[in-house]
Amino acid sequence: RDPALRGVGGPLTVAPADPVNPVLAACLEAALEAGHPRASDVGGGLEEGFGPVDLNIVGGRRQSAADAYLAPALGRPNLRVVTGALVHRLRIAGGRCTGVDYSVGGQPATVSCSGEVVLAAGAIGSAQLLLQSGIGPPVHLRELGIDVTADLPGVGENLHDHPIANVVYRSARPVPPATHNHGEAFGLVRSDPALDEPDLQILFIDGPGHIPDSAEQGYTIGVAPMRPLSRGTVRLGGPEPGTPPVLDPAYYSDDRDLATVVTGLRMARRIGRASALNSWRDQEVKPGSDMLDDGVLRAYARATLASYCHPVGTCRIGDDDMAVVDRDLRVRGLSGLRVADASVIPAIPSANTNATVYAIAERAAELLGGD
């Protein structure tokens, strides 16, 4: 594909499904019939329209970050991997991160560090660990009796995610089982032609989603706002390590996100009614063909709200007072500590976040190596 957008030779094996599941191929044709363009490389980031997406599926199994990056390095003499560990807190002394307290099977342990500690616990876990270590908004920390080691009010703020709503169809014939992935094709579109960029992903899934009888055959057209404006928080549920954090994702707290989803549901239905799906479509099960007006669709979107599992932003990069890390991923006001995961993303990309997180990790490795 376009060498300006893509490299070769990396540890991940990336390619579209070949062949695309027949019901998803029919969904692609239905999208074209509904007036959307075909994208030759929808994963490249510069096209709008519909097409097969890149997957990291090797031999019928998902290739994880551990498969691609960690497993080949396990033999290195300077690497020790500890599994089943619960991190309690970071050790901070004199404005520097000097190590980590953790436990394995209830047995306490400490690792000291004269170089740098790197958090990669995700948009929930990294914020939680900073808060447990006294790094965050002072009012929240003092409420829990945690000593403040660094006043960073942005820790745990700016939580956002891609919510998803689904139009679900009962199939008139058996849907072939997935051999690559359940979501092998999608489209990037604009809810309003006046927008500068796509703000909706419409995803085709070879499964029945919300059909009450799970034995029935079906397929789903998912709708996710890619540029949500709603923002939530991560807070501690208590000072003790292992206490679940308190999450308020605040989905649809900005009404514009809900309006975007309703527009997407209407787009999905137009695709679902196209003649390319005639041989597959039995009937619309969810929301149901009688649910037509905006108010009803808004209620449906709220009632069936689900996460697309792309939380970001709780330790965001930036230069302002609410930023948590700087441009080199260093936690502001401290030395010896960086964050390298989805929590540093200031505003979620118009895509599934997997590849973005890999890019952040590779950049972090370059920064660490350079130092």
C-alpha positions as a Markdown table, in Angstrom:
| # | Residue | x | y | z |
|---|---|---|---|---|
| 1 | Arg | 0.0 | 0.0 | 0.0 |
| 2 | Asp | 1.0 | 3.7 | 0.1 |
| 3 | Pro | 4.5 | 3.8 | 1.5 |
| 4 | Ala | 4.0 | 7.3 | 2.8 |
| 5 | Leu | 1.5 | 5.8 | 5.2 |
| 6 | Arg | 2.8 | 2.3 | 5.9 |
| 7 | Gly | 6.1 | 0.6 | 6.7 |
| 8 | Val | 7.2 | -3.0 | 6.4 |
| 9 | Gly | 9.1 | -5.4 | 8.5 |
| 10 | Gly | 7.7 | -4.7 | 11.9 |
| 11 | Pro | 6.9 | -7.3 | 14.5 |
| 12 | Leu | 3.1 | -7.1 | 13.9 |
| 13 | Thr | 1.5 | -9.0 | 11.1 |
| 14 | Val | -1.2 | -6.6 | 9.7 |
| 15 | Ala | -3.6 | -7.3 | 6.9 |
| 16 | Pro | -7.3 | -7.3 | 6.0 |
| 17 | Ala | -9.3 | -10.5 | 6.2 |
| 18 | Asp | -9.1 | -12.5 | 3.0 |
| 19 | Pro | -11.8 | -13.4 | 2.2 |
| 20 | Val | -14.1 | -11.1 | 4.1 |
| 21 | Asn | -17.0 | -13.0 | 5.7 |
| 22 | Pro | -19.8 | -13.1 | 3.0 |
| 23 | Val | -22.4 | -11.3 | 5.2 |
| 24 | Leu | -19.9 | -8.5 | 5.8 |
| 25 | Ala | -19.0 | -8.3 | 2.1 |
| 26 | Ala | -22.8 | -7.8 | 1.5 |
| 27 | Cys | -22.8 | -5.0 | 4.1 |
| 28 | Leu | -19.9 | -3.3 | 2.2 |
| 29 | Glu | -22.0 | -3.5 | -1.0 |
| 30 | Ala | -25.0 | -2.1 | 0.8 |
| 31 | Ala | -22.9 | 0.9 | 2.0 |
| 32 | Leu | -22.0 | 1.6 | -1.6 |
| 33 | Glu | -25.6 | 1.3 | -2.6 |
| 34 | Ala | -26.6 | 3.8 | 0.1 |
| 35 | Gly | -24.3 | 6.3 | -1.5 |
| 36 | His | -21.0 | 6.0 | 0.5 |
| 37 | Pro | -17.7 | 5.7 | -1.3 |
| 38 | Arg | -15.5 | 2.6 | -1.3 |
| 39 | Ala | -12.1 | 3.2 | 0.5 |
| 40 | Ser | -9.1 | 1.4 | -0.9 |
| 41 | Asp | -7.3 | 1.7 | 2.4 |
| 42 | Val | -9.7 | 2.8 | 5.2 |
| 43 | Gly | -7.0 | 2.1 | 7.8 |
| 44 | Gly | -4.6 | 4.5 | 6.3 |
| 45 | Gly | -6.3 | 7.4 | 7.9 |
| 46 | Leu | -6.7 | 9.7 | 4.8 |
| 47 | Glu | -9.8 | 8.2 | 3.2 |
| 48 | Glu | -13.5 | 8.4 | 4.0 |
| 49 | Gly | -15.8 | 5.6 | 3.0 |
| 50 | Phe | -16.1 | 1.9 | 3.6 |
| 51 | Gly | -13.7 | -1.0 | 3.2 |
| 52 | Pro | -12.0 | -4.0 | 4.8 |
| 53 | Val | -10.0 | -3.1 | 7.9 |
| 54 | Asp | -6.5 | -4.2 | 8.9 |
| 55 | Leu | -6.4 | -7.0 | 11.5 |
| 56 | Asn | -3.6 | -8.5 | 13.5 |
| 57 | Ile | -4.8 | -12.0 | 13.1 |
| 58 | Val | -2.2 | -14.7 | 12.6 |
| 59 | Gly | -3.2 | -18.3 | 12.0 |
| 60 | Gly | -6.7 | -17.6 | 13.1 |
| 61 | Arg | -5.6 | -16.0 | 16.4 |
| 62 | Arg | -5.2 | -12.4 | 17.5 |
| 63 | Gln | -1.5 | -11.4 | 17.7 |
| 64 | Ser | -1.1 | -9.5 | 21.0 |
| 65 | Ala | 1.5 | -6.9 | 22.0 |
| 66 | Ala | 3.0 | -9.7 | 24.1 |
| 67 | Asp | 3.2 | -12.0 | 21.1 |
| 68 | Ala | 4.8 | -9.4 | 18.9 |
| 69 | Tyr | 7.1 | -7.5 | 21.3 |
| 70 | Leu | 7.6 | -9.2 | 24.6 |
| 71 | Ala | 7.9 | -12.9 | 23.7 |
| 72 | Pro | 11.0 | -12.4 | 21.4 |
| 73 | Ala | 12.7 | -10.4 | 24.2 |
| 74 | Leu | 12.1 | -12.8 | 27.1 |
| 75 | Gly | 15.6 | -14.3 | 26.9 |
| 76 | Arg | 17.4 | -11.0 | 27.5 |
| 77 | Pro | 19.5 | -11.1 | 30.6 |
| 78 | Asn | 18.4 | -7.6 | 31.7 |
| 79 | Leu | 14.7 | -8.4 | 31.6 |
| 80 | Arg | 12.7 | -9.9 | 34.4 |
| 81 | Val | 8.9 | -10.4 | 34.0 |
| 82 | Val | 6.8 | -10.7 | 37.1 |
| 83 | Thr | 3.2 | -11.9 | 36.6 |
| 84 | Gly | 0.3 | -11.9 | 38.9 |
| 85 | Ala | 1.6 | -8.7 | 40.6 |
| 86 | Leu | -0.5 | -6.0 | 42.2 |
| 87 | Val | 1.2 | -2.6 | 42.1 |
| 88 | His | 0.5 | -0.7 | 45.3 |
| 89 | Arg | 2.2 | 2.6 | 44.7 |
| 90 | Leu | 5.2 | 4.4 | 43.2 |
| 91 | Arg | 8.0 | 5.4 | 45.6 |
| 92 | Ile | 8.6 | 9.2 | 45.4 |
| 93 | Ala | 11.5 | 10.9 | 47.2 |
| 94 | Gly | 12.9 | 14.4 | 46.7 |
| 95 | Gly | 10.7 | 14.9 | 43.6 |
| 96 | Arg | 12.0 | 11.7 | 41.9 |
| 97 | Cys | 10.4 | 8.3 | 41.4 |
| 98 | Thr | 12.8 | 5.8 | 43.0 |
| 99 | Gly | 10.9 | 2.5 | 42.6 |
| 100 | Val | 7.6 | 0.6 | 43.0 |
| 101 | Asp | 6.0 | -1.2 | 45.8 |
| 102 | Tyr | 3.9 | -4.3 | 44.8 |
| 103 | Ser | 2.8 | -7.7 | 46.0 |
| 104 | Val | 2.5 | -11.2 | 44.5 |
| 105 | Gly | 0.1 | -13.6 | 46.2 |
| 106 | Gly | -0.2 | -11.2 | 49.1 |
| 107 | Gln | 3.6 | -11.1 | 49.7 |
| 108 | Pro | 5.0 | -7.5 | 49.6 |
| 109 | Ala | 7.9 | -6.7 | 47.4 |
| 110 | Thr | 9.8 | -3.6 | 46.3 |
| 111 | Val | 11.9 | -2.8 | 43.2 |
| 112 | Ser | 14.2 | 0.2 | 43.3 |
| 113 | Cys | 15.1 | 2.2 | 40.3 |
| 114 | Ser | 18.0 | 4.6 | 39.6 |
| 115 | Gly | 16.8 | 5.1 | 36.0 |
| 116 | Glu | 13.2 | 5.6 | 35.0 |
| 117 | Val | 9.9 | 3.9 | 35.9 |
| 118 | Val | 7.4 | 3.7 | 33.0 |
| 119 | Leu | 3.7 | 3.3 | 33.7 |
| 120 | Ala | 1.8 | 1.4 | 31.0 |
| 121 | Ala | -1.3 | 0.4 | 32.9 |
| 122 | Gly | -3.8 | 2.0 | 30.5 |
| 123 | Ala | -6.2 | 4.9 | 30.8 |
| 124 | Ile | -7.7 | 3.5 | 34.0 |
| 125 | Gly | -4.7 | 1.9 | 35.7 |
| 126 | Ser | -2.1 | 4.5 | 35.1 |
| 127 | Ala | -4.3 | 7.3 | 36.5 |
| 128 | Gln | -5.2 | 5.0 | 39.5 |
| 129 | Leu | -1.5 | 4.3 | 40.3 |
| 130 | Leu | -0.6 | 8.0 | 40.1 |
| 131 | Leu | -3.4 | 8.8 | 42.5 |
| 132 | Gln | -2.5 | 6.0 | 44.9 |
| 133 | Ser | 1.0 | 7.4 | 44.9 |
| 134 | Gly | -0.2 | 10.9 | 45.9 |
| 135 | Ile | 0.1 | 12.4 | 42.4 |
| 136 | Gly | -3.0 | 14.2 | 41.4 |
| 137 | Pro | -5.7 | 16.7 | 42.5 |
| 138 | Pro | -4.9 | 17.5 | 46.2 |
| 139 | Val | -8.5 | 17.8 | 47.3 |
| 140 | His | -9.4 | 14.2 | 46.2 |
| 141 | Leu | -6.2 | 12.8 | 47.7 |
| 142 | Arg | -6.6 | 14.5 | 51.1 |
| 143 | Glu | -10.2 | 13.3 | 51.2 |
| 144 | Leu | -8.8 | 9.7 | 51.2 |
| 145 | Gly | -6.0 | 10.5 | 53.6 |
| 146 | Ile | -3.3 | 10.2 | 51.0 |
| 147 | Asp | -0.3 | 12.5 | 51.3 |
| 148 | Val | 0.2 | 14.8 | 48.3 |
| 149 | Thr | 3.5 | 14.2 | 46.6 |
| 150 | Ala | 2.8 | 16.1 | 43.4 |
| 151 | Asp | -0.1 | 18.6 | 42.7 |
| 152 | Leu | -1.3 | 17.5 | 39.3 |
| 153 | Pro | -5.0 | 18.3 | 39.0 |
| 154 | Gly | -5.3 | 16.7 | 35.6 |
| 155 | Val | -4.7 | 13.1 | 36.8 |
| 156 | Gly | -7.9 | 11.2 | 36.2 |
| 157 | Glu | -9.6 | 14.0 | 34.3 |
| 158 | Asn | -10.4 | 14.0 | 30.6 |
| 159 | Leu | -11.6 | 10.4 | 30.5 |
| 160 | His | -13.3 | 9.7 | 27.2 |
| 161 | Asp | -14.1 | 6.8 | 25.0 |
| 162 | His | -16.0 | 5.7 | 21.9 |
| 163 | Pro | -19.5 | 4.7 | 22.9 |
| 164 | Ile | -21.3 | 2.3 | 20.5 |
| 165 | Ala | -24.9 | 1.7 | 19.6 |
| 166 | Asn | -26.1 | -1.2 | 17.4 |
| 167 | Val | -28.7 | -1.9 | 14.7 |
| 168 | Val | -29.2 | -5.6 | 14.9 |
| 169 | Tyr | -30.8 | -7.8 | 12.2 |
| 170 | Arg | -32.1 | -11.4 | 12.3 |
| 171 | Ser | -30.6 | -13.2 | 9.4 |
| 172 | Ala | -32.7 | -15.1 | 6.9 |
| 173 | Arg | -29.9 | -17.8 | 6.5 |
| 174 | Pro | -27.0 | -19.0 | 8.5 |
| 175 | Val | -24.1 | -16.6 | 8.9 |
| 176 | Pro | -20.7 | -18.3 | 8.2 |
| 177 | Pro | -18.5 | -18.5 | 11.3 |
| 178 | Ala | -15.8 | -16.0 | 11.7 |
| 179 | Thr | -12.3 | -17.1 | 10.5 |
| 180 | His | -10.5 | -13.8 | 11.0 |
| 181 | Asn | -12.3 | -11.4 | 13.3 |
| 182 | His | -16.0 | -10.5 | 13.9 |
| 183 | Gly | -15.6 | -6.9 | 12.7 |
| 184 | Glu | -13.8 | -7.2 | 9.3 |
| 185 | Ala | -15.1 | -4.1 | 7.6 |
| 186 | Phe | -16.2 | -0.6 | 8.5 |
| 187 | Gly | -16.6 | 2.9 | 7.3 |
| 188 | Leu | -15.6 | 6.4 | 8.3 |
| 189 | Val | -18.3 | 9.0 | 7.6 |
| 190 | Arg | -19.4 | 12.5 | 8.6 |
| 191 | Ser | -22.7 | 13.0 | 10.4 |
| 192 | Asp | -22.8 | 16.5 | 8.8 |
| 193 | Pro | -21.2 | 17.3 | 5.4 |
| 194 | Ala | -20.1 | 20.6 | 6.8 |
| 195 | Leu | -17.7 | 18.9 | 9.3 |
| 196 | Asp | -13.9 | 19.1 | 8.6 |
| 197 | Glu | -13.4 | 15.4 | 9.3 |
| 198 | Pro | -15.2 | 12.1 | 9.8 |
| 199 | Asp | -16.9 | 11.8 | 13.2 |
| 200 | Leu | -18.6 | 8.4 | 12.9 |
| 201 | Gln | -17.5 | 4.9 | 12.4 |
| 202 | Ile | -20.0 | 2.4 | 11.1 |
| 203 | Leu | -18.9 | -1.1 | 11.9 |
| 204 | Phe | -20.1 | -4.4 | 10.4 |
| 205 | Ile | -20.2 | -7.4 | 12.7 |
| 206 | Asp | -20.9 | -11.0 | 11.8 |
| 207 | Gly | -22.9 | -11.6 | 15.0 |
| 208 | Pro | -26.4 | -11.0 | 16.3 |
| 209 | Gly | -25.6 | -8.6 | 19.1 |
| 210 | His | -28.8 | -8.1 | 21.0 |
| 211 | Ile | -31.1 | -10.8 | 19.6 |
| 212 | Pro | -32.7 | -12.3 | 22.7 |
| 213 | Asp | -32.4 | -15.9 | 21.6 |
| 214 | Ser | -28.6 | -16.3 | 21.1 |
| 215 | Ala | -29.1 | -19.4 | 19.1 |
| 216 | Glu | -30.6 | -17.3 | 16.3 |
| 217 | Gln | -28.5 | -16.1 | 13.3 |
| 218 | Gly | -27.9 | -12.4 | 12.9 |
| 219 | Tyr | -25.6 | -9.6 | 12.0 |
| 220 | Thr | -25.0 | -6.1 | 13.4 |
| 221 | Ile | -24.3 | -2.6 | 12.1 |
| 222 | Gly | -22.6 | -0.7 | 14.9 |
| 223 | Val | -22.4 | 3.1 | 15.2 |
| 224 | Ala | -19.7 | 4.8 | 17.2 |
| 225 | Pro | -19.0 | 8.6 | 17.4 |
| 226 | Met | -15.3 | 8.9 | 16.7 |
| 227 | Arg | -14.8 | 12.5 | 18.1 |
| 228 | Pro | -16.9 | 12.5 | 21.3 |
| 229 | Leu | -17.0 | 15.8 | 23.3 |
| 230 | Ser | -18.2 | 14.2 | 26.6 |
| 231 | Arg | -15.5 | 13.9 | 29.3 |
| 232 | Gly | -15.5 | 11.9 | 32.5 |
| 233 | Thr | -13.2 | 11.1 | 35.4 |
| 234 | Val | -11.2 | 8.3 | 37.1 |
| 235 | Arg | -11.1 | 8.6 | 40.9 |
| 236 | Leu | -9.9 | 6.3 | 43.7 |
| 237 | Gly | -12.5 | 4.1 | 45.4 |
| 238 | Gly | -10.3 | 4.1 | 48.5 |
| 239 | Pro | -6.7 | 4.4 | 49.6 |
| 240 | Glu | -6.0 | 0.6 | 49.8 |
| 241 | Pro | -4.3 | -1.0 | 46.9 |
| 242 | Gly | -6.6 | -3.3 | 45.0 |
| 243 | Thr | -9.7 | -1.2 | 45.7 |
| 244 | Pro | -11.6 | -0.8 | 42.4 |
| 245 | Pro | -11.4 | 2.8 | 41.1 |
| 246 | Val | -14.6 | 4.9 | 40.6 |
| 247 | Leu | -15.2 | 5.6 | 36.9 |
| 248 | Asp | -17.6 | 8.2 | 35.5 |
| 249 | Pro | -17.2 | 8.1 | 31.8 |
| 250 | Ala | -20.0 | 10.6 | 31.4 |
| 251 | Tyr | -21.1 | 9.2 | 28.0 |
| 252 | Tyr | -23.5 | 11.5 | 26.2 |
| 253 | Ser | -23.1 | 14.2 | 28.9 |
| 254 | Asp | -22.5 | 16.5 | 25.9 |
| 255 | Asp | -25.8 | 16.3 | 23.9 |
| 256 | Arg | -24.0 | 16.7 | 20.6 |
| 257 | Asp | -22.6 | 13.2 | 21.0 |
| 258 | Leu | -26.1 | 11.8 | 21.4 |
| 259 | Ala | -27.3 | 13.7 | 18.3 |
| 260 | Thr | -24.3 | 12.2 | 16.3 |
| 261 | Val | -25.2 | 8.7 | 17.4 |
| 262 | Val | -28.9 | 9.2 | 16.3 |
| 263 | Thr | -27.7 | 10.4 | 12.9 |
| 264 | Gly | -25.4 | 7.3 | 12.7 |
| 265 | Leu | -28.3 | 5.0 | 13.5 |
| 266 | Arg | -30.3 | 6.5 | 10.6 |
| 267 | Met | -27.3 | 5.9 | 8.3 |
| 268 | Ala | -26.9 | 2.4 | 9.5 |
| 269 | Arg | -30.6 | 1.7 | 8.8 |
| 270 | Arg | -30.3 | 3.0 | 5.3 |
| 271 | Ile | -27.4 | 0.6 | 4.7 |
| 272 | Gly | -29.4 | -2.2 | 6.4 |
| 273 | Arg | -32.3 | -1.7 | 4.0 |
| 274 | Ala | -30.2 | -1.8 | 0.8 |
| 275 | Ser | -31.0 | -4.5 | -1.7 |
| 276 | Ala | -27.4 | -5.9 | -1.4 |
| 277 | Leu | -28.6 | -7.4 | 2.0 |
| 278 | Asn | -32.0 | -8.7 | 0.8 |
| 279 | Ser | -30.8 | -12.3 | 0.8 |
| 280 | Trp | -29.5 | -12.0 | 4.4 |
| 281 | Arg | -32.0 | -9.8 | 6.0 |
| 282 | Asp | -35.0 | -11.3 | 7.9 |
| 283 | Gln | -36.0 | -8.3 | 10.1 |
| 284 | Glu | -34.5 | -5.5 | 12.2 |
| 285 | Val | -34.6 | -6.7 | 15.8 |
| 286 | Lys | -33.0 | -3.7 | 17.5 |
| 287 | Pro | -34.0 | -0.9 | 17.8 |
| 288 | Gly | -37.0 | -2.3 | 15.8 |
| 289 | Ser | -38.5 | -0.9 | 12.6 |
| 290 | Asp | -41.3 | 0.9 | 14.6 |
| 291 | Met | -38.8 | 3.0 | 16.4 |
| 292 | Leu | -38.4 | 6.0 | 14.1 |
| 293 | Asp | -38.5 | 9.4 | 15.7 |
| 294 | Asp | -35.4 | 11.1 | 17.2 |
| 295 | Gly | -36.7 | 11.0 | 20.8 |
| 296 | Val | -37.2 | 7.2 | 20.6 |
| 297 | Leu | -33.8 | 6.7 | 19.0 |
| 298 | Arg | -32.1 | 8.9 | 21.7 |
| 299 | Ala | -33.8 | 6.8 | 24.4 |
| 300 | Tyr | -32.6 | 3.6 | 22.6 |
| 301 | Ala | -29.0 | 4.9 | 22.4 |
| 302 | Arg | -29.0 | 5.7 | 26.1 |
| 303 | Ala | -30.7 | 2.4 | 27.2 |
| 304 | Thr | -28.3 | 0.2 | 25.1 |
| 305 | Leu | -25.1 | 2.3 | 25.7 |
| 306 | Ala | -22.0 | 0.2 | 25.5 |
| 307 | Ser | -18.3 | 1.0 | 25.4 |
| 308 | Tyr | -16.2 | 0.3 | 22.3 |
| 309 | Cys | -13.4 | -0.3 | 24.8 |
| 310 | His | -11.2 | 2.7 | 23.8 |
| 311 | Pro | -10.7 | 4.7 | 26.9 |
| 312 | Val | -8.1 | 7.5 | 26.7 |
| 313 | Gly | -6.9 | 10.8 | 28.1 |
| 314 | Thr | -6.6 | 10.5 | 31.9 |
| 315 | Cys | -2.9 | 11.5 | 32.0 |
| 316 | Arg | -2.9 | 13.6 | 28.9 |
| 317 | Ile | 0.1 | 15.1 | 27.2 |
| 318 | Gly | 0.4 | 18.9 | 27.0 |
| 319 | Asp | 1.9 | 22.2 | 28.2 |
| 320 | Asp | -1.0 | 23.6 | 30.3 |
| 321 | Asp | -1.8 | 23.3 | 34.0 |
| 322 | Met | -4.1 | 20.3 | 33.4 |
| 323 | Ala | -1.6 | 18.3 | 31.4 |
| 324 | Val | 0.0 | 15.3 | 33.2 |
| 325 | Val | 2.9 | 14.5 | 31.0 |
| 326 | Asp | 5.1 | 16.6 | 28.7 |
| 327 | Arg | 6.0 | 16.0 | 25.1 |
| 328 | Asp | 8.6 | 13.4 | 26.1 |
| 329 | Leu | 6.0 | 11.5 | 28.2 |
| 330 | Arg | 7.6 | 12.6 | 31.5 |
| 331 | Val | 5.2 | 13.2 | 34.4 |
| 332 | Arg | 5.3 | 16.9 | 35.0 |
| 333 | Gly | 7.1 | 18.1 | 38.2 |
| 334 | Leu | 8.8 | 14.8 | 38.8 |
| 335 | Ser | 11.9 | 13.0 | 37.4 |
| 336 | Gly | 12.4 | 9.4 | 36.7 |
| 337 | Leu | 8.8 | 8.7 | 35.8 |
| 338 | Arg | 7.0 | 8.5 | 32.4 |
| 339 | Val | 3.6 | 7.2 | 31.1 |
| 340 | Ala | 3.3 | 5.4 | 27.8 |
| 341 | Asp | -0.2 | 4.2 | 27.1 |
| 342 | Ala | -3.6 | 5.5 | 26.0 |
| 343 | Ser | -3.9 | 7.7 | 29.0 |
| 344 | Val | -1.6 | 10.3 | 27.4 |
| 345 | Ile | -3.8 | 10.8 | 24.4 |
| 346 | Pro | -5.3 | 14.3 | 24.7 |
| 347 | Ala | -8.2 | 13.7 | 22.2 |
| 348 | Ile | -9.2 | 10.3 | 20.9 |
| 349 | Pro | -8.4 | 9.5 | 17.3 |
| 350 | Ser | -11.0 | 8.7 | 14.7 |
| 351 | Ala | -10.1 | 5.0 | 14.9 |
| 352 | Asn | -9.8 | 2.0 | 17.1 |
| 353 | Thr | -6.9 | 3.0 | 19.5 |
| 354 | Asn | -4.8 | -0.2 | 19.2 |
| 355 | Ala | -2.4 | 1.1 | 16.6 |
| 356 | Thr | -2.1 | 4.5 | 18.3 |
| 357 | Val | -1.0 | 2.8 | 21.5 |
| 358 | Tyr | 1.6 | 0.8 | 19.7 |
| 359 | Ala | 2.9 | 4.0 | 18.2 |
| 360 | Ile | 3.1 | 5.7 | 21.6 |
| 361 | Ala | 5.0 | 2.7 | 23.0 |
| 362 | Glu | 7.5 | 2.7 | 20.1 |
| 363 | Arg | 8.0 | 6.4 | 20.5 |
| 364 | Ala | 8.5 | 5.9 | 24.3 |
| 365 | Ala | 11.2 | 3.3 | 23.5 |
| 366 | Glu | 13.0 | 5.7 | 21.3 |
| 367 | Leu | 12.9 | 8.4 | 23.9 |
| 368 | Leu | 14.2 | 6.1 | 26.6 |
| 369 | Gly | 16.9 | 4.8 | 24.3 |
| 370 | Gly | 17.9 | 8.3 | 23.3 |
| 371 | Asp | 18.3 | 9.3 | 27.0 |
